């Protein structure tokens, strides 16, 4: 396995360290934080009732939003 050295500001290092899970290396943490989930991994995460509640909330927000007219 190849290794790379990176430079971080003190602030970035403190934030990374604070977000680190128990027994997690910085490499594991960066991979976890930067990975994207596939849609197949999140399908079914909400019950039908929860999905309906979320959908209704989104629709309410959309209907109440002001639409700007383009010039």
C-alpha positions in Angstrom: 0.0 0.0 0.0 1.3 3.4 -0.9 1.3 6.3 1.5 1.1 10.1 1.0 2.0 12.8 3.3 -0.4 15.7 3.5 -0.3 19.1 5.3 -3.2 20.3 7.4 -3.7 23.6 9.2 -3.9 23.2 13.0 -7.6 24.0 12.8 -8.2 21.3 10.1 -6.3 18.8 12.2 -8.3 19.6 15.4 -11.6 19.2 13.5 -10.5 15.9 11.9 -9.3 14.6 15.3 -12.5 15.7 17.0 -14.7 13.9 14.4 -12.6 10.7 14.6 -14.3 7.5 15.8 -12.8 5.2 18.4 -10.0 3.1 16.9 -10.4 4.8 13.5 -7.3 5.8 11.6 -7.2 9.1 9.8 -7.2 7.2 6.5 -10.4 5.3 7.5 -12.0 8.5 8.7 -11.3 10.3 5.4 -12.6 7.4 3.4 -15.8 7.3 5.5 -16.4 11.0 5.4 -15.8 11.3 1.6 -17.6 8.2 0.5 -21.0 8.6 -1.2 -23.8 6.2 -0.6 -25.4 4.4 -3.5 -29.1 4.7 -3.9 -29.5 1.0 -3.3 -28.0 1.5 0.2 -30.7 3.9 1.3 -33.8 2.5 -0.4 -36.2 1.6 2.3 -34.5 3.7 5.0 -37.9 5.4 5.8 -41.2 3.7 6.5 -44.1 4.5 4.1 -45.6 6.8 6.8 -42.3 8.6 7.3 -41.8 9.0 3.5 -45.3 10.4 3.2 -44.7 12.9 6.0 -41.4 14.0 4.4 -43.0 14.3 0.9 -45.9 16.4 2.3 -43.5 18.7 4.1 -41.5 19.2 0.9 -44.6 20.0 -1.0 -45.7 22.6 1.6 -42.3 24.3 1.4 -42.4 24.3 -2.4 -45.9 25.8 -2.5 -45.1 28.5 0.0 -41.8 29.5 -1.7 -41.7 32.7 -3.7 -40.8 32.5 -7.3 -38.7 35.2 -8.7 -39.5 36.5 -12.1 -36.7 36.5 -14.6 -36.0 39.7 -16.5 
